[in-house]
């Protein structure tokens, strides 16, 4: 027997322009989204300063935040 889900569609990935901070060091390729960045703007991988850039990245759903009260 064969049972298949009828009408099951794959979710569509939405690509959007996202502000990120990228590491200035040539030896490091670290970056992080602005929404998840730290206040000191130091690279978590090497400790160098980071600069602001815009990249096309998949959208992240922010519906649920387990850390908010």
Protein Blocks (a to p, Z undefined) as FASTA:
>chain_A
ZZddehiacdddddddddddddfbfkbccdcdfklccfkopafknopacddddddddddd
fkbcfkbZZ
